[in-house]
């Protein structure tokens, strides 16, 4: 629980505050202690397609005799892999799943090689004792939600994806069209609906999209996407970011959201198979 407390402090402290570095240092130290005491967390290196070594954290499910799902978790653009690990460790611990946690910066550095990097991550998980290779998930938040979408499209071993459902690329396409044509109008509702559901349909696995808060998906666009996918019988669920009141405004309740996210992954990876 100490890592959760440090994460709350990190989010409440302004980025330019001198205390930020101290909070991050304590967070990472807490992760190191957790790993050495519990023997479930270890720092690893993933051999990537271009012979680079990708730093990552591997969290085992607890025993080599188990047959458990495994999730690739990608930090948001302003967080390290260690920061994400510290936040989700308490959520993963009791769910009987393994996880491989990587940084957005390491994953997004070479856009042309992203699918190969993901493939290397899944290959690594496949070689770990007790991991069920038919039950891989992927989770990304912030801009990593778009990376998670691309990854699920590129590798059919992904059986459940917490991602943006293709909305980020769709928004960029819309912006490009408006710039090139000199217009700012949106597509009509019927055409926009068809385009949104077509993007989601390409994902051959259940999808969870987080909207609002620090997500790159707006609540309005997320609701439209969920409605379109429901009509098209696509397995997509929308999760709204939870906000908690504080003295001078609102704070995103990431703890409750994490519970919902990994609860969904646990359910979808319990007895699913890759299509």
Sine and cosine of phi, psi and omega as CSV:
sin_phi,cos_phi,sin_psi,cos_psi,sin_omega,cos_omega
0.00,0.00,-0.35,0.94,0.01,-1.00
-0.89,0.46,-0.60,0.80,0.01,-1.00
-0.90,0.43,-0.58,0.82,0.06,-1.00
-0.90,0.44,-0.67,0.74,-0.01,-1.00
-0.89,0.46,-0.67,0.74,0.03,-1.00
-0.91,0.41,-0.59,0.81,0.01,-1.00
-0.92,0.39,-0.64,0.77,0.07,-1.00
-0.88,0.48,-0.72,0.70,0.01,-1.00
-0.88,0.48,-0.66,0.75,-0.02,-1.00
-0.88,0.48,-0.63,0.77,-0.05,-1.00
-0.97,0.26,-0.45,0.89,-0.01,-1.00
-1.00,0.10,-0.37,0.93,0.01,-1.00
-0.99,0.11,0.70,-0.71,0.03,-1.00
-0.89,0.45,0.56,-0.83,-0.06,-1.00
-0.85,0.53,-0.53,0.85,-0.04,-1.00
-1.00,0.01,-0.04,1.00,0.00,-1.00
-0.93,0.36,0.71,-0.71,-0.01,-1.00
-0.88,0.47,-0.33,0.95,0.01,-1.00
-0.96,0.27,-0.26,0.97,-0.08,-1.00
-0.85,0.53,-0.72,0.69,0.00,-1.00
-0.88,0.48,-0.62,0.78,0.00,-1.00
-0.92,0.39,-0.65,0.76,0.02,-1.00
-0.89,0.45,-0.69,0.72,0.01,-1.00
-0.90,0.44,-0.65,0.76,0.00,-1.00
-0.89,0.45,-0.67,0.74,0.01,-1.00
-0.92,0.38,-0.59,0.81,0.03,-1.00
-0.88,0.47,-0.74,0.67,-0.03,-1.00
-0.93,0.37,-0.57,0.82,0.06,-1.00
-0.90,0.43,-0.62,0.79,0.03,-1.00
-0.90,0.44,-0.61,0.80,0.04,-1.00
-0.90,0.43,-0.69,0.72,0.00,-1.00
-0.87,0.48,-0.68,0.74,0.02,-1.00
-0.90,0.43,-0.64,0.77,0.01,-1.00
-0.86,0.51,-0.72,0.69,-0.03,-1.00
-0.89,0.45,-0.68,0.73,-0.06,-1.00
-0.94,0.33,-0.49,0.87,-0.04,-1.00
-1.00,0.09,-0.65,0.76,-0.13,-0.99
-0.99,-0.10,-0.23,0.97,0.03,-1.00
0.85,0.52,0.45,0.89,0.03,-1.00
-0.92,-0.38,-0.28,0.96,-0.04,-1.00
-0.90,-0.43,0.74,-0.67,0.10,-1.00
-0.58,-0.82,0.53,-0.85,0.08,-1.00
-0.99,0.15,0.73,-0.69,-0.06,-1.00
-0.72,-0.69,0.15,-0.99,0.11,-0.99
-0.80,-0.60,0.76,-0.65,0.01,-1.00
-0.98,-0.18,0.81,-0.59,0.04,-1.00
-0.96,0.28,0.89,-0.46,-0.04,-1.00
-1.00,-0.02,0.09,-1.00,-0.10,-1.00
-0.89,0.45,-0.47,0.88,-0.03,-1.00
-0.98,-0.20,0.38,0.93,0.07,-1.00
0.95,0.30,0.18,0.98,0.14,-0.99
-0.98,0.21,0.30,-0.95,0.08,-1.00
-0.96,-0.29,0.89,-0.46,-0.03,-1.00
-1.00,-0.04,0.90,-0.43,0.02,-1.00
-0.94,0.34,0.62,-0.79,-0.03,-1.00
-0.40,-0.92,0.22,-0.98,0.15,-0.99
-0.91,-0.41,0.76,-0.65,0.07,-1.00
-0.94,-0.34,0.78,-0.63,0.05,-1.00
-0.92,-0.39,0.91,-0.41,0.01,-1.00
-0.98,0.20,0.32,-0.95,-0.02,-1.00
-0.99,0.17,-0.22,0.97,0.08,-1.00
0.79,-0.62,-0.32,0.95,-0.01,-1.00
-0.22,-0.98,0.59,-0.81,-0.04,-1.00
-0.94,0.34,-0.27,0.96,-0.03,-1.00
-1.00,0.04,-0.06,1.00,0.01,-1.00
-0.99,0.16,0.26,-0.97,0.10,-0.99
-0.76,-0.65,1.00,0.02,-0.22,-0.98
-0.88,-0.47,0.36,-0.93,0.12,-0.99
-0.96,0.30,0.26,-0.96,0.04,-1.00
-0.64,-0.77,0.61,-0.79,-0.08,-1.00
-0.83,-0.56,0.75,-0.66,0.16,-0.99
-1.00,0.06,0.85,-0.52,-0.04,-1.00
-0.92,-0.40,0.83,-0.56,-0.04,-1.00
-0.93,-0.37,0.82,-0.58,-0.03,-1.00
-0.92,0.39,0.37,-0.93,0.09,-1.00
-0.94,0.33,0.16,-0.99,-0.16,-0.99
-0.91,0.41,-0.38,0.92,-0.04,-1.00
-0.96,-0.28,0.31,0.95,-0.01,-1.00
-0.75,-0.66,0.47,-0.88,0.09,-1.00
-1.00,0.07,0.25,-0.97,0.08,-1.00
-0.88,0.47,-0.60,0.80,0.01,-1.00
-0.89,0.45,-0.61,0.79,0.02,-1.00
-0.90,0.43,-0.71,0.71,0.03,-1.00
-0.90,0.44,-0.68,0.74,0.01,-1.00
-0.85,0.53,-0.73,0.69,0.00,-1.00
-0.86,0.51,-0.52,0.86,-0.03,-1.00
-0.98,0.21,-0.64,0.77,-0.13,-0.99
-1.00,-0.07,-0.17,0.99,0.00,-1.00
-0.80,0.59,-0.74,0.67,0.00,-1.00
-0.89,0.46,-0.46,0.89,-0.03,-1.00
-0.98,0.20,-0.62,0.78,-0.03,-1.00
-0.96,0.27,-0.57,0.82,-0.21,-0.98
-0.74,0.67,-0.70,0.72,-0.10,-1.00
-0.98,-0.21,0.24,0.97,-0.11,-0.99
-0.97,-0.23,-0.01,1.00,0.05,-1.00
0.90,0.44,0.69,0.72,0.06,-1.00
-0.66,-0.75,0.50,-0.87,0.09,-1.00
-1.00,-0.05,0.31,-0.95,0.00,-1.00
-0.53,-0.85,0.54,-0.84,0.12,-0.99
-0.85,-0.53,0.90,-0.44,-0.11,-0.99
-0.96,-0.29,0.82,-0.57,-0.02,-1.00
-0.76,-0.65,0.32,-0.95,-0.03,-1.00
-1.00,0.03,0.59,-0.80,0.08,-1.00
-0.83,0.56,-0.68,0.73,-0.05,-1.00
-0.87,0.49,-0.64,0.77,0.01,-1.00
-0.95,0.32,-0.54,0.84,-0.07,-1.00
-0.99,0.15,-0.52,0.85,-0.14,-0.99
-0.99,-0.16,-0.05,1.00,-0.09,-1.00
-0.86,0.51,-0.62,0.79,-0.01,-1.00
-0.84,-0.54,0.99,-0.14,-0.09,-1.00
-0.87,0.50,-0.57,0.82,-0.03,-1.00
-0.94,0.35,-0.37,0.93,-0.05,-1.00
-0.96,-0.27,0.18,0.98,-0.08,-1.00
-0.88,0.47,-0.69,0.73,-0.02,-1.00
-0.91,0.42,-0.57,0.82,0.03,-1.00
-0.94,0.35,-0.60,0.80,0.04,-1.00
-0.90,0.44,-0.71,0.70,0.04,-1.00
-0.87,0.50,-0.69,0.72,0.01,-1.00
-0.85,0.53,-0.63,0.77,0.04,-1.00
-0.91,0.42,-0.61,0.79,0.04,-1.00
-0.90,0.44,-0.69,0.73,0.01,-1.00
-0.93,0.36,-0.57,0.82,0.08,-1.00
-0.89,0.46,-0.65,0.76,0.03,-1.00
-0.88,0.47,-0.73,0.68,0.00,-1.00
-0.89,0.46,-0.59,0.80,-0.02,-1.00
-0.89,0.46,-0.46,0.89,-0.05,-1.00
-1.00,0.04,-0.07,1.00,-0.04,-1.00
-1.00,0.07,0.69,-0.72,0.01,-1.00
-0.86,0.50,0.69,-0.72,0.09,-1.00
1.00,0.06,0.00,1.00,-0.01,-1.00
-1.00,-0.07,0.76,-0.65,0.04,-1.00
-1.00,0.05,0.93,-0.36,-0.09,-1.00
-0.94,0.34,-0.13,0.99,0.05,-1.00
-1.00,-0.05,0.04,1.00,-0.07,-1.00
-0.74,-0.67,0.89,0.45,0.07,-1.00
-0.99,-0.11,0.67,-0.75,0.12,-0.99
-0.84,-0.54,0.24,-0.97,0.09,-1.00
-0.67,-0.74,0.61,-0.80,-0.05,-1.00
-0.67,-0.75,0.82,-0.57,0.08,-1.00
-0.68,-0.74,0.59,-0.81,0.06,-1.00
-0.80,-0.60,0.34,-0.94,-0.13,-0.99
0.90,0.44,-0.63,-0.78,0.03,-1.00
-0.90,0.43,-0.36,0.93,0.05,-1.00
-0.92,0.40,-0.33,0.94,0.07,-1.00
-0.90,0.43,-0.58,0.81,0.07,-1.00
-0.95,0.32,-0.62,0.79,0.07,-1.00
-0.89,0.46,-0.62,0.78,0.01,-1.00
-0.90,0.44,-0.62,0.79,0.07,-1.00
-0.88,0.48,-0.76,0.64,0.00,-1.00
-0.86,0.50,-0.62,0.78,-0.02,-1.00
-0.92,0.39,-0.67,0.74,0.03,-1.00
-0.91,0.40,-0.53,0.85,0.06,-1.00
-0.94,0.34,-0.58,0.82,-0.11,-0.99
-0.99,0.16,-0.46,0.89,-0.10,-0.99
-0.76,-0.65,0.92,-0.38,-0.07,-1.00
-0.96,0.27,0.01,1.00,0.10,-1.00
-0.96,0.28,-0.27,0.96,0.03,-1.00
-0.95,0.32,0.84,-0.54,-0.06,-1.00
-0.97,-0.25,-0.16,0.99,0.07,-1.00
-0.33,-0.94,0.67,-0.75,-0.09,-1.00
-0.72,-0.69,0.80,-0.60,0.18,-0.98
-0.99,-0.14,0.96,-0.26,-0.21,-0.98
-0.47,-0.88,-0.22,-0.98,-0.02,-1.00
-0.99,-0.15,0.05,1.00,0.04,-1.00
0.91,0.42,0.31,0.95,0.01,-1.00
1.00,0.01,0.05,1.00,-0.10,-0.99
-0.94,0.35,-0.55,0.84,-0.02,-1.00
-0.91,0.42,-0.73,0.68,0.03,-1.00
-0.91,0.42,-0.57,0.82,0.03,-1.00
-0.90,0.43,-0.67,0.74,0.01,-1.00
-0.90,0.43,-0.64,0.77,0.03,-1.00
-0.92,0.38,-0.60,0.80,0.05,-1.00
-0.90,0.44,-0.69,0.72,0.02,-1.00
-0.87,0.49,-0.67,0.74,0.00,-1.00
-0.90,0.43,-0.63,0.78,0.01,-1.00
-0.91,0.41,-0.67,0.74,0.01,-1.00
-0.89,0.46,-0.69,0.73,0.00,-1.00
-0.89,0.45,-0.64,0.77,-0.01,-1.00
-0.93,0.38,-0.69,0.73,-0.05,-1.00
-0.94,0.33,-0.55,0.83,-0.05,-1.00
-1.00,-0.07,-0.16,0.99,-0.01,-1.00
0.95,0.30,0.36,0.93,0.02,-1.00
-0.87,-0.49,0.39,-0.92,0.02,-1.00
-0.87,-0.50,0.08,1.00,-0.04,-1.00
-0.97,0.25,0.48,-0.88,0.03,-1.00
-1.00,0.03,0.27,-0.96,0.12,-0.99
-0.89,0.46,0.45,-0.89,0.09,-1.00
-0.91,0.42,0.37,-0.93,-0.14,-0.99
-0.83,0.56,-0.68,0.74,-0.06,-1.00
-0.91,0.41,-0.68,0.74,0.00,-1.00
-0.94,0.34,-0.65,0.76,0.03,-1.00
-0.89,0.45,-0.67,0.75,0.02,-1.00
-0.87,0.49,-0.70,0.71,0.00,-1.00
-0.90,0.45,-0.63,0.77,-0.03,-1.00
-0.93,0.37,-0.69,0.72,0.01,-1.00
-0.87,0.49,-0.75,0.66,-0.05,-1.00
-0.93,0.36,-0.49,0.87,0.04,-1.00
-0.91,0.42,-0.65,0.76,0.05,-1.00
-0.90,0.45,-0.72,0.70,-0.02,-1.00
-0.92,0.39,-0.56,0.83,-0.02,-1.00
-0.90,0.44,-0.45,0.89,0.01,-1.00
-0.92,0.39,-0.35,0.94,0.04,-1.00
-0.99,0.11,0.93,-0.36,-0.10,-0.99
-1.00,0.00,0.65,0.76,0.01,-1.00
-0.46,-0.89,0.28,-0.96,0.08,-1.00
-0.86,0.51,0.55,-0.84,-0.10,-1.00
-0.79,-0.61,0.67,-0.74,0.16,-0.99
-0.85,-0.52,0.82,-0.58,0.00,-1.00
-0.90,-0.43,0.79,-0.61,0.05,-1.00
-0.99,-0.14,0.74,-0.67,-0.04,-1.00
-0.82,-0.58,0.48,-0.88,0.03,-1.00
1.00,0.10,0.04,-1.00,0.00,-1.00
0.88,0.48,-0.77,-0.63,-0.02,-1.00
-1.00,-0.01,0.10,1.00,0.00,-1.00
-0.94,0.34,0.45,-0.89,0.08,-1.00
-0.98,0.19,-0.11,0.99,0.01,-1.00
-0.99,-0.16,0.82,-0.57,0.05,-1.00
-0.97,0.25,0.39,-0.92,0.01,-1.00
-0.87,0.49,-0.71,0.71,-0.04,-1.00
-0.88,0.48,-0.71,0.70,-0.02,-1.00
-0.94,0.34,-0.57,0.82,0.05,-1.00
-0.90,0.43,-0.66,0.75,0.02,-1.00
-0.90,0.44,-0.67,0.75,0.03,-1.00
-0.88,0.47,-0.69,0.72,-0.01,-1.00
-0.89,0.46,-0.70,0.71,0.00,-1.00
-0.89,0.46,-0.66,0.75,0.01,-1.00
-0.89,0.45,-0.70,0.71,0.01,-1.00
-0.88,0.47,-0.67,0.74,-0.05,-1.00
-0.95,0.32,-0.57,0.82,0.07,-1.00
-0.89,0.46,-0.69,0.73,0.01,-1.00
-0.90,0.43,-0.55,0.84,-0.02,-1.00
-1.00,-0.01,0.08,1.00,-0.01,-1.00
0.85,0.53,0.67,0.74,0.08,-1.00
-0.99,-0.15,0.70,-0.71,-0.06,-1.00
-0.98,0.21,0.99,0.15,0.03,-1.00
-0.78,-0.62,0.73,-0.68,0.04,-1.00
-0.87,-0.50,0.63,-0.78,0.04,-1.00
-0.97,-0.23,0.74,-0.67,0.05,-1.00
-0.87,-0.49,0.84,-0.54,0.03,-1.00
-1.00,0.09,0.70,-0.72,0.10,-1.00
-0.87,0.49,0.66,-0.75,-0.01,-1.00
-1.00,-0.08,0.71,-0.71,0.01,-1.00
-0.92,-0.38,0.71,-0.71,0.03,-1.00
-0.91,-0.42,0.67,-0.74,-0.02,-1.00
-0.94,0.33,0.65,-0.76,0.15,-0.99
-0.77,-0.64,0.03,-1.00,-0.16,-0.99
-0.86,0.51,-0.59,0.81,-0.07,-1.00
-0.89,-0.45,0.45,0.89,0.04,-1.00
0.49,-0.87,-0.74,-0.67,-0.02,-1.00
-0.76,-0.64,0.48,-0.88,0.00,-1.00
-0.78,-0.63,0.71,-0.70,-0.01,-1.00
-0.94,0.35,0.86,-0.52,-0.03,-1.00
-0.99,0.16,0.98,0.19,-0.08,-1.00
-0.92,0.39,-0.47,0.88,-0.01,-1.00
-0.89,0.45,-0.73,0.69,0.02,-1.00
-0.92,0.40,-0.62,0.78,0.01,-1.00
-0.91,0.41,-0.67,0.75,0.03,-1.00
-0.87,0.49,-0.65,0.76,0.03,-1.00
-0.87,0.49,-0.68,0.73,0.01,-1.00
-0.91,0.42,-0.67,0.74,-0.04,-1.00
-0.89,0.45,-0.78,0.62,-0.07,-1.00
-0.97,0.23,-0.38,0.92,0.16,-0.99
-0.91,0.41,-0.66,0.75,0.05,-1.00
-0.90,0.43,-0.72,0.70,0.02,-1.00
-0.87,0.50,-0.68,0.74,0.02,-1.00
-0.86,0.50,-0.67,0.74,-0.01,-1.00
-0.92,0.39,-0.73,0.68,-0.08,-1.00
-0.94,0.33,-0.48,0.88,-0.02,-1.00
-1.00,-0.09,0.08,1.00,-0.03,-1.00
-0.92,0.39,-0.67,0.74,-0.04,-1.00
-0.49,-0.87,0.57,0.82,0.01,-1.00
-1.00,-0.10,0.18,-0.98,0.08,-1.00
-0.61,-0.79,0.47,-0.88,-0.01,-1.00
-0.93,0.36,0.72,-0.69,0.00,-1.00
-0.98,0.19,0.00,0.00,0.00,0.00
